[in-house]
């Protein structure tokens, strides 16, 4: 599996191997820190290969 990352506007970078893990981690960060609910598609559209 390829490692991907999402860089948040707040400065946090989340890096995971596999789409499922990345989506879960980014959704958790968005919900807990920014009070936002992101869809799987939104997270994957922001993902960049590492």
Secondary structure, 3 states (H helix, E strand, C coil): CCEEEEECCCCCEEEEECHHHHHHHHHHHHHHHHCCCCCHHHHHHHCEEC
